[in-house]
């Protein structure tokens, strides 16, 4: 049994603003939540844990990840305790709790540390190009394009991509393993057959690729097509577009760079360009959409922005913008502009991936579906136990 530690509330507030201490435990937030159920009674339970300082229960909870922040709980709270923002704050806290390096905590609690890390990683990329770049030839290819692979050979860039992907995978997967230890392994009251980890794996795959739980926040009972007509699936669609664009582009860059970074200018309808255009459109539309939402603050989920939210959106937008300019300069036959913009592009892309994927906002793309997966494994194990 965890000891009560009301001072732990101050620790939580390092990861975001909050007024959850105003809660008098009426339960209205859970009653209006479309995602809460008998097994996951959030946000009420998490508010209580936070007020009492039950750190171990918070560390072992999946509820913050199962909340997709529709904002209904905050708009209907009679005490303005803002439970929705607390759930977002707890997601940041849990990201730092899973991270064994301590870097996630630093990024979420120190603007100076995050900006310094971005600057150092960007400088690292700049120095690599200063000392190791290839010839900056002004001679164009037969179809009028820039010889980018002369300046930055794809095999060299691919080797760097694989090294980076290895680091990202190691840190992210080890943090997810820590998540598993906190949520499932330390539960002495539950015996989980190995078969359940395989039978419930479909939930992880489905929710990672579809992000469909965002759409489950809709509370009215209209038909799917009526909701689409009324624009109620816009948030889910834009989020899915952004996520799928990122995954697609990351896959092409890491796994198929020889095909993606070519000096040959393909026609616009070539699969290489169509996939690139889809990713570019999705990233550009997604970043602009979420930036506008956070500026306007017209709905509950975009009223309370943490500085790491802005860092993430800014880096992603600048990565997309510089990538577009590299493409335009390359096919437009502007060698020097292409080379300099390519370096700037990687100076933004590298810090974004190294910080956001394992330690900050992008890690949520992994933690959320794993939380749904672990939750289904636990519920299936409990059902098996109750049937005996």
C-alpha positions in Angstrom: 0.0 0.0 0.0 1.4 3.4 -1.0 1.8 6.1 1.6 -0.2 9.3 1.3 2.0 12.1 0.2 0.1 15.3 -0.6 3.4 17.0 -1.4 3.6 14.8 -4.5 1.0 17.1 -6.1 3.7 19.7 -6.4 5.8 17.2 -8.4 2.9 16.6 -10.8 2.5 20.3 -11.4 6.1 20.6 -12.7 4.7 18.9 -15.8 1.8 21.3 -16.4 -0.6 23.8 -14.9 -3.5 22.4 -12.9 -6.2 23.2 -10.4 -7.1 19.7 -9.5 -6.8 20.4 -5.8 -10.2 22.2 -6.2 -11.9 18.8 -6.9 -14.4 17.7 -4.2 -14.8 14.2 -5.8 -18.3 14.6 -7.1 -17.6 12.2 -10.0 -19.2 14.3 -12.7 -16.1 14.1 -14.8 -16.3 10.3 -15.0 -20.0 10.3 -15.6 -19.7 12.5 -18.7 -16.6 10.8 -20.1 -17.5 8.6 -23.1 -14.4 6.5 -22.7 -14.6 5.8 -19.0 -16.1 2.4 -17.8 -16.2 0.2 -14.8 -12.6 -0.9 -15.3 -11.2 2.6 -16.1 -13.0 5.2 -14.0 -11.0 8.2 -15.1 -10.5 11.1 -14.6 -12.0 10.9 -11.0 -9.7 8.2 -9.8 -6.6 9.9 -11.1 -7.6 13.2 -9.5 -7.9 11.5 -6.2 -4.6 9.8 -6.6 -3.0 13.1 -7.4 -4.5 15.0 -4.5 -3.5 12.3 -2.0 -0.1 11.8 -3.6 -0.4 8.1 -4.4 2.7 8.0 -6.6 2.8 4.2 -7.0 -0.8 4.0 -8.1 -0.3 6.8 -10.6 2.9 5.1 -12.0 1.0 1.8 -12.4 -2.1 3.4 -14.0 -3.0 3.2 -17.7 -5.9 5.6 -17.4 -4.0 8.8 -18.5 -3.2 7.1 -21.8 -6.8 5.8 -22.3 -8.0 9.4 -22.1 -8.0 11.1 -25.5 -8.9 14.6 -24.1 -12.3 15.4 -25.6 -12.6 18.1 -22.8 -16.1 17.2 -21.7 -14.9 16.6 -18.1 -13.3 20.1 -17.9 -16.2 22.0 -19.4 -18.7 20.4 -17.1 -16.6 20.4 -13.9 -18.6 22.4 -11.2 -15.3 23.4 -9.5 -13.2 24.3 -12.6 -10.7 21.6 -11.5 -9.8 21.0 -15.2 -9.5 17.2 -15.0 -8.8 17.0 -18.8 -5.6 19.1 -18.4 -4.6 17.0 -15.4 -4.8 13.9 -17.6 -2.5 15.6 -20.1 -0.1 16.6 -17.3 -0.1 13.0 -16.0 0.8 11.8 -19.5 3.9 14.0 -19.4 4.7 12.8 -15.9 4.4 9.2 -16.9 6.6 9.7 -19.9 9.3 10.8 -17.5 8.5 8.0 -15.1 9.1 5.3 -17.8 12.2 7.0 -19.0 15.3 5.5 -17.2 17.6 8.1 -18.6 15.9 11.1 -16.9 16.0 13.1 -20.1 12.2 13.1 -20.5 11.9 14.8 -17.2 14.5 17.4 -18.2 12.7 18.2 -21.4 9.3 18.5 -19.8 10.4 20.6 -16.9 13.1 22.9 -18.3 12.7 25.1 -21.4 16.4 25.9 -21.2 17.5 22.3 -21.2 15.2 21.5 -24.2 16.4 24.4 -26.3 20.0 23.7 -25.4 19.6 20.1 -26.5 18.1 21.2 -29.8 20.9 23.6 -30.4 23.6 21.0 -29.6 22.1 18.4 -31.9 21.6 20.8 -34.7 25.2 22.0 -34.3 26.4 18.4 -34.5 24.7 17.9 -37.9 26.2 21.2 -39.1 29.7 20.2 -38.1 29.3 16.8 -39.8 28.5 18.6 -43.1 31.2 21.2 -42.7 33.9 18.6 -42.4 32.5 15.6 -44.4 30.3 16.9 -47.2 30.9 15.9 -50.8 31.6 18.2 -53.8 29.2 21.1 -54.2 28.9 20.8 -57.9 26.9 23.3 -59.9 26.6 20.9 -62.9 23.0 19.8 -63.3 21.7 16.3 -64.2 20.5 15.6 -67.7 16.9 16.3 -66.7 17.9 19.6 -65.1 18.0 18.6 -61.5 20.6 19.1 -58.8 23.2 16.4 -58.0 22.3 16.1 -54.3 23.9 12.7 -53.9 27.2 14.1 -54.9 27.0 16.5 -52.0 25.3 14.1 -49.6 25.6 10.5 -50.8 22.6 8.5 -50.0 24.6 5.6 -48.7 26.3 7.8 -46.1 23.0 9.4 -45.1 21.4 6.0 -44.9 24.1 4.7 -42.6 23.4 7.7 -40.3 19.7 7.1 -40.5 20.1 3.5 -39.4 22.3 4.5 -36.5 19.7 7.1 -35.5 16.9 4.6 -35.8 18.8 2.2 -33.6 19.2 4.8 -30.9 15.5 5.8 -31.1 14.3 2.2 -31.0 16.6 1.3 -28.1 15.4 4.3 -25.9 11.7 4.1 -26.9 11.5 0.3 -26.5 13.4 0.2 -23.2 11.0 2.9 -21.9 8.0 0.9 -23.0 9.5 -2.1 -21.2 9.7 0.0 -18.1 6.0 0.9 -18.7 5.3 -2.9 -18.8 7.2 -3.4 -15.5 5.3 -0.7 -13.7 1.9 -1.6 -15.1 1.8 -5.4 -15.3 5.0 -7.1 -14.0 4.7 -5.7 -10.5 1.1 -6.8 -10.0 1.3 -9.8 -7.7 -2.5 -10.2 -7.8 -2.7 -11.1 -11.4 -1.5 -14.2 -13.4 -1.4 -13.6 -17.1 -1.1 -16.6 -19.5 1.5 -16.0 -22.2 -1.1 -16.7 -24.8 -3.0 -13.5 -23.9 -0.1 -11.4 -25.0 -0.5 -12.8 -28.5 -4.3 -13.0 -28.7 -4.6 -9.3 -27.6 -1.8 -8.1 -29.8 -4.3 -7.1 -32.5 -5.4 -4.2 -30.3 -1.9 -2.7 -30.3 -1.7 -3.0 -34.1 -5.2 -1.6 -34.8 -4.9 1.4 -32.5 -1.4 2.3 -33.6 -2.3 2.5 -37.2 -5.9 3.8 -37.0 -5.7 6.1 -33.9 -9.5 5.3 -33.9 -10.0 5.9 -30.2 -9.9 9.7 -30.9 -13.2 9.2 -32.7 -14.7 7.4 -29.7 -14.7 10.6 -27.8 -17.8 11.7 -29.7 -20.7 11.4 -27.4 -23.8 11.8 -29.6 -25.5 8.8 -31.2 -25.7 10.1 -34.8 -24.7 7.8 -37.6 -21.1 7.7 -38.8 -22.0 9.6 -42.0 -23.9 12.3 -40.1 -20.9 12.8 -37.9 -18.6 13.1 -40.9 -21.0 15.6 -42.5 -21.0 17.7 -39.3 -17.3 17.7 -39.1 -17.1 15.7 -35.9 -14.4 13.4 -37.1 -12.1 16.2 -38.3 -9.8 16.0 -35.2 -9.4 12.2 -35.6 -8.9 12.5 -39.4 -6.2 15.3 -39.2 -4.5 13.4 -36.4 -4.5 10.2 -38.4 -3.3 12.1 -41.5 -0.4 13.6 -39.5 0.6 10.3 -37.9 0.4 8.2 -41.1 2.4 10.9 -43.0 5.1 10.8 -40.4 5.3 7.0 -40.3 5.3 6.8 -44.1 8.1 9.4 -44.5 10.2 7.9 -41.7 9.9 4.5 -43.3 10.9 5.8 -46.7 13.9 7.8 -45.3 15.2 4.9 -43.1 14.3 1.9 -45.2 14.2 3.2 -48.8 16.5 6.2 -49.0 18.1 4.8 -52.2 14.7 5.1 -53.9 13.6 8.3 -52.1 16.8 10.4 -52.4 17.6 10.2 -56.0 19.1 12.7 -58.5 16.6 11.6 -61.2 13.6 13.8 -61.5 10.6 11.4 -61.8 7.3 12.6 -63.3 4.7 13.9 -60.8 2.7 10.7 -61.0 5.6 8.4 -60.0 5.0 6.5 -56.8 8.0 8.0 -55.2 6.7 11.5 -55.7 3.1 10.7 -54.8 4.1 9.1 -51.5 6.3 12.1 -50.8 3.5 14.5 -51.6 1.0 12.6 -49.4 3.5 12.7 -46.5 4.2 16.4 -47.1 0.6 17.3 -47.4 -0.3 15.4 -44.2 2.5 16.9 -42.1 1.8 20.5 -43.4 -1.9 20.3 -42.9 -1.6 18.6 -39.5 0.9 21.1 -38.1 -1.0 24.1 -39.4 -4.3 22.7 -38.1 -3.0 22.1 -34.6 -1.1 25.4 -34.4 -4.3 27.3 -35.4 -6.3 25.4 -32.8 -3.8 26.3 -30.1 -3.7 29.9 -31.1 -7.5 30.3 -31.2 -8.1 28.2 -28.1 -11.8 27.7 -29.1 -12.1 24.2 -27.6 -11.1 22.7 -24.3 -8.4 20.4 -25.6 -6.4 23.3 -27.2 -6.8 25.9 -24.4 -3.9 24.7 -22.2 -0.7 24.4 -24.3 2.6 23.3 -22.6 5.8 24.7 -24.1 6.8 21.2 -25.3 3.6 21.2 -27.4 4.8 24.3 -29.2 8.3 23.0 -29.5 7.0 19.9 -31.2 4.7 21.6 -33.6 7.4 24.2 -34.5 10.0 21.6 -35.2 7.6 19.5 -37.2 6.4 22.5 -39.3 10.0 23.7 -40.0 11.0 20.2 -40.9 8.2 20.0 -43.4 8.8 23.5 -44.8 12.5 23.0 -45.3 11.8 19.6 -46.9 9.5 21.2 -49.4 12.1 23.9 -50.2 14.8 21.2 -50.7 12.5 19.5 -53.2 11.6 22.7 -55.1 15.3 23.8 -55.3 16.4 20.4 -56.4 13.9 20.0 -59.3 14.3 23.7 -60.1 18.0 23.3 -60.7 19.3 25.5 -57.9 22.4 23.7 -56.6 23.7 26.0 -53.8 20.2 26.7 -52.5 19.6 22.9 -52.4 22.7 22.1 -50.5 22.3 24.7 -47.9 18.6 24.0 -47.4 19.3 20.3 -47.2 21.7 20.9 -44.3 19.2 23.2 -42.6 16.5 20.5 -43.1 18.6 17.9 -41.3 19.6 20.3 -38.6 15.9 20.6 -37.7 14.9 17.0 -38.4 17.6 15.3 -36.4 16.9 17.1 -33.1 13.1 16.7 -33.6 13.5 12.9 -33.9 16.1 12.4 -31.2 14.1 14.4 -28.7 10.4 14.0 -29.6 10.3 10.2 -30.5 11.8 8.6 -27.3 11.4 11.4 -24.7 8.6 13.8 -25.6 5.4 14.3 -27.7 6.0 11.7 -30.4 6.5 9.0 -27.7 2.7 9.2 -27.0 2.1 7.5 -30.4 3.7 4.4 -28.9 2.5 4.7 -25.2 -1.2 5.1 -26.2 -1.6 1.9 -28.2 0.6 0.0 -25.8 -1.7 1.2 -22.9 -4.8 -0.1 -24.8 -2.9 -3.4 -25.4 -1.9 -3.8 -21.8 -5.4 -2.8 -20.6 -6.9 -5.5 -22.8 -4.4 -8.1 -21.6 -5.2 -7.2 -17.9 -9.0 -7.4 -18.5 -8.7 -10.7 -20.4 -6.6 -12.1 -17.5 -9.1 -11.0 -14.9 -12.0 -12.5 -16.9 -10.1 -15.9 -17.1 -9.5 -15.7 -13.3 -13.1 -15.0 -12.5 -14.3 -17.9 -14.6 -12.3 -20.4 -12.6 
